[in-house]
Amino acid sequence: MFAYAVRRALRKNKTLRYGVPMLLLIVGGSFGLREFSQIRYDAVKIKIDPELEKKLKMNKVSLESEYEKIKDSTFDDWKNIRGPRPWEDPDLLQGRNPEILKTNKTT
């Protein structure tokens, strides 16, 4: 009889029914986020291979160097070419003749 009364009280009490699970979710989420954010800080501590680091430093591309490459280009004669949809033939869409392409591939 006592167990039935306790169960009935737990079902009727909104704090225990909704509040406790919400509190558990908030506290548990906090611990979960701590673990996931710790991964970010651990990844920063990992050292890169010195040879790879030298290659990365040699291949630096800056915005200024890319600007210098395209500064003297003329864009007066460019065409806006739409990419093909999955069901369309890309060669026909972009103005290339597929028959000529097939003969070039076989030779």
C-alpha positions, 0 to 999 in steps of 0.5 A: 500500500505504501509503494502505491502511494509513493508511485502515485505521488511521484506521478502527480508531482510535476517537479519530480516528473519534469524538473529532475530530468531537465536538471539531469540533462543540463548537468549531464550536458555540461559534463559532455560539453566539457569532454568535447571542448577538451578535444579542441585543446588537446589537438592544439598541443599535438606537434606537427612533423618538422618536415611537414611544417617546413613544406607548409611554410614554403607553400604559403599563398598570400592574398597579395600574391594571388591578386598580383597573378590576376591583376592584369587579366581581362574578364571582358570575354568570359562566359557564365557556364552553368554546371550540369545537373546529374541527369544532363550530359555535361558535354552537350550542356557546355557546348562540346561535341561528345562525338569528337570527344569519344573519337579522341579518347579511343585513339 
